[in-house]
Amino acid sequence: MTYESAIERLTQIVEKLSSESASLNESMSLFEEGVKLIKFCNQALSAAKGKMMEIKEELGKLKMEETE
């Protein structure tokens, strides 16, 4: 699963829950799925942030080498 596909599915879940056409059991299942997707998205964003920080550090090192 990608971040983008998780966001797309979350959008579908929100639309379904907002329409109030889901039964209680279906609503609970959708809610549970949504929570799992949110956790996945948060982990993906944290990983991306960590990677960006690594790249930023590396770029800073390269700039320092150029000025020496």
mmCIF file of the C-alpha atoms, coordinates in Angstrom:
data_MODEL
# 
_entry.id   MODEL 
# 
loop_
_atom_site.group_PDB 
_atom_site.id 
_atom_site.type_symbol 
_atom_site.label_atom_id 
_atom_site.label_alt_id 
_atom_site.label_comp_id 
_atom_site.label_asym_id 
_atom_site.label_entity_id 
_atom_site.label_seq_id 
_atom_site.pdbx_PDB_ins_code 
_atom_site.Cartn_x 
_atom_site.Cartn_y 
_atom_site.Cartn_z 
_atom_site.occupancy 
_atom_site.B_iso_or_equiv 
_atom_site.pdbx_formal_charge 
_atom_site.auth_seq_id 
_atom_site.auth_comp_id 
_atom_site.auth_asym_id 
_atom_site.auth_atom_id 
_atom_site.pdbx_PDB_model_num 
ATOM 1  C CA . MET A 1 1  ? 0.000   0.000  0.000  1.00 0.00 ? 1  MET A CA 1 
ATOM 2  C CA . THR A 1 2  ? 1.193   3.477  -0.769 1.00 0.00 ? 2  THR A CA 1 
ATOM 3  C CA . TYR A 1 3  ? 0.546   6.670  1.163  1.00 0.00 ? 3  TYR A CA 1 
ATOM 4  C CA . GLU A 1 4  ? -1.567  7.928  -1.719 1.00 0.00 ? 4  GLU A CA 1 
ATOM 5  C CA . SER A 1 5  ? -3.738  4.802  -1.872 1.00 0.00 ? 5  SER A CA 1 
ATOM 6  C CA . ALA A 1 6  ? -4.228  4.949  1.904  1.00 0.00 ? 6  ALA A CA 1 
ATOM 7  C CA . ILE A 1 7  ? -5.378  8.572  1.671  1.00 0.00 ? 7  ILE A CA 1 
ATOM 8  C CA . GLU A 1 8  ? -7.733  7.659  -1.168 1.00 0.00 ? 8  GLU A CA 1 
ATOM 9  C CA . ARG A 1 9  ? -9.243  4.839  0.900  1.00 0.00 ? 9  ARG A CA 1 
ATOM 10 C CA . LEU A 1 10 ? -9.566  7.129  3.924  1.00 0.00 ? 10 LEU A CA 1 
ATOM 11 C CA . THR A 1 11 ? -11.478 9.587  1.752  1.00 0.00 ? 11 THR A CA 1 
ATOM 12 C CA . GLN A 1 12 ? -13.837 6.810  0.692  1.00 0.00 ? 12 GLN A CA 1 
ATOM 13 C CA . ILE A 1 13 ? -14.353 5.784  4.316  1.00 0.00 ? 13 ILE A CA 1 
ATOM 14 C CA . VAL A 1 14 ? -15.123 9.339  5.405  1.00 0.00 ? 14 VAL A CA 1 
ATOM 15 C CA . GLU A 1 15 ? -17.613 9.751  2.558  1.00 0.00 ? 15 GLU A CA 1 
ATOM 16 C CA . LYS A 1 16 ? -19.309 6.466  3.451  1.00 0.00 ? 16 LYS A CA 1 
ATOM 17 C CA . LEU A 1 17 ? -19.520 7.314  7.154  1.00 0.00 ? 17 LEU A CA 1 
ATOM 18 C CA . SER A 1 18 ? -20.745 10.838 6.369  1.00 0.00 ? 18 SER A CA 1 
ATOM 19 C CA . SER A 1 19 ? -23.540 9.526  4.180  1.00 0.00 ? 19 SER A CA 1 
ATOM 20 C CA . GLU A 1 20 ? -24.992 7.689  7.185  1.00 0.00 ? 20 GLU A CA 1 
ATOM 21 C CA . SER A 1 21 ? -25.951 4.815  4.877  1.00 0.00 ? 21 SER A CA 1 
ATOM 22 C CA . ALA A 1 22 ? -23.738 2.283  6.654  1.00 0.00 ? 22 ALA A CA 1 
ATOM 23 C CA . SER A 1 23 ? -25.064 -0.032 9.330  1.00 0.00 ? 23 SER A CA 1 
ATOM 24 C CA . LEU A 1 24 ? -23.612 0.121  12.815 1.00 0.00 ? 24 LEU A CA 1 
ATOM 25 C CA . ASN A 1 25 ? -21.464 -2.961 12.202 1.00 0.00 ? 25 ASN A CA 1 
ATOM 26 C CA . GLU A 1 26 ? -20.224 -1.609 8.872  1.00 0.00 ? 26 GLU A CA 1 
ATOM 27 C CA . SER A 1 27 ? -19.537 1.783  10.462 1.00 0.00 ? 27 SER A CA 1 
ATOM 28 C CA . MET A 1 28 ? -17.471 0.155  13.201 1.00 0.00 ? 28 MET A CA 1 
ATOM 29 C CA . SER A 1 29 ? -15.495 -1.851 10.635 1.00 0.00 ? 29 SER A CA 1 
ATOM 30 C CA . LEU A 1 30 ? -14.897 1.239  8.530  1.00 0.00 ? 30 LEU A CA 1 
ATOM 31 C CA . PHE A 1 31 ? -13.824 3.196  11.595 1.00 0.00 ? 31 PHE A CA 1 
ATOM 32 C CA . GLU A 1 32 ? -11.370 0.462  12.572 1.00 0.00 ? 32 GLU A CA 1 
ATOM 33 C CA . GLU A 1 33 ? -9.968  0.355  9.041  1.00 0.00 ? 33 GLU A CA 1 
ATOM 34 C CA . GLY A 1 34 ? -9.640  4.131  9.082  1.00 0.00 ? 34 GLY A CA 1 
ATOM 35 C CA . VAL A 1 35 ? -7.643  4.070  12.306 1.00 0.00 ? 35 VAL A CA 1 
ATOM 36 C CA . LYS A 1 36 ? -5.254  1.509  10.811 1.00 0.00 ? 36 LYS A CA 1 
ATOM 37 C CA . LEU A 1 37 ? -4.871  3.636  7.678  1.00 0.00 ? 37 LEU A CA 1 
ATOM 38 C CA . ILE A 1 38 ? -4.171  6.746  9.741  1.00 0.00 ? 38 ILE A CA 1 
ATOM 39 C CA . LYS A 1 39 ? -1.452  4.880  11.648 1.00 0.00 ? 39 LYS A CA 1 
ATOM 40 C CA . PHE A 1 40 ? 0.036   3.731  8.344  1.00 0.00 ? 40 PHE A CA 1 
ATOM 41 C CA . CYS A 1 41 ? -0.004  7.289  6.967  1.00 0.00 ? 41 CYS A CA 1 
ATOM 42 C CA . ASN A 1 42 ? 1.590   8.699  10.125 1.00 0.00 ? 42 ASN A CA 1 
ATOM 43 C CA . GLN A 1 43 ? 4.378   6.105  9.906  1.00 0.00 ? 43 GLN A CA 1 
ATOM 44 C CA . ALA A 1 44 ? 4.913   6.898  6.228  1.00 0.00 ? 44 ALA A CA 1 
ATOM 45 C CA . LEU A 1 45 ? 5.095   10.624 6.962  1.00 0.00 ? 45 LEU A CA 1 
ATOM 46 C CA . SER A 1 46 ? 7.533   10.057 9.834  1.00 0.00 ? 46 SER A CA 1 
ATOM 47 C CA . ALA A 1 47 ? 9.750   7.950  7.587  1.00 0.00 ? 47 ALA A CA 1 
ATOM 48 C CA . ALA A 1 48 ? 9.655   10.607 4.877  1.00 0.00 ? 48 ALA A CA 1 
ATOM 49 C CA . LYS A 1 49 ? 10.506  13.311 7.405  1.00 0.00 ? 49 LYS A CA 1 
ATOM 50 C CA . GLY A 1 50 ? 13.452  11.259 8.665  1.00 0.00 ? 50 GLY A CA 1 
ATOM 51 C CA . LYS A 1 51 ? 14.706  10.734 5.127  1.00 0.00 ? 51 LYS A CA 1 
ATOM 52 C CA . MET A 1 52 ? 14.388  14.452 4.379  1.00 0.00 ? 52 MET A CA 1 
ATOM 53 C CA . MET A 1 53 ? 16.376  15.282 7.515  1.00 0.00 ? 53 MET A CA 1 
ATOM 54 C CA . GLU A 1 54 ? 19.127  12.876 6.383  1.00 0.00 ? 54 GLU A CA 1 
ATOM 55 C CA . ILE A 1 55 ? 19.221  14.513 2.963  1.00 0.00 ? 55 ILE A CA 1 
ATOM 56 C CA . LYS A 1 56 ? 19.287  17.979 4.540  1.00 0.00 ? 56 LYS A CA 1 
ATOM 57 C CA . GLU A 1 57 ? 22.211  16.985 6.767  1.00 0.00 ? 57 GLU A CA 1 
ATOM 58 C CA . GLU A 1 58 ? 24.080  15.562 3.789  1.00 0.00 ? 58 GLU A CA 1 
ATOM 59 C CA . LEU A 1 59 ? 23.440  18.732 1.811  1.00 0.00 ? 59 LEU A CA 1 
ATOM 60 C CA . GLY A 1 60 ? 24.744  20.805 4.728  1.00 0.00 ? 60 GLY A CA 1 
ATOM 61 C CA . LYS A 1 61 ? 27.932  18.724 4.799  1.00 0.00 ? 61 LYS A CA 1 
ATOM 62 C CA . LEU A 1 62 ? 28.408  19.209 1.075  1.00 0.00 ? 62 LEU A CA 1 
ATOM 63 C CA . LYS A 1 63 ? 28.007  22.972 1.404  1.00 0.00 ? 63 LYS A CA 1 
ATOM 64 C CA . MET A 1 64 ? 30.547  23.068 4.227  1.00 0.00 ? 64 MET A CA 1 
ATOM 65 C CA . GLU A 1 65 ? 33.038  21.090 2.089  1.00 0.00 ? 65 GLU A CA 1 
ATOM 66 C CA . GLU A 1 66 ? 32.609  23.581 -0.747 1.00 0.00 ? 66 GLU A CA 1 
ATOM 67 C CA . THR A 1 67 ? 33.453  26.558 1.476  1.00 0.00 ? 67 THR A CA 1 
ATOM 68 C CA . GLU A 1 68 ? 36.636  24.973 2.844  1.00 0.00 ? 68 GLU A CA 1 
# 
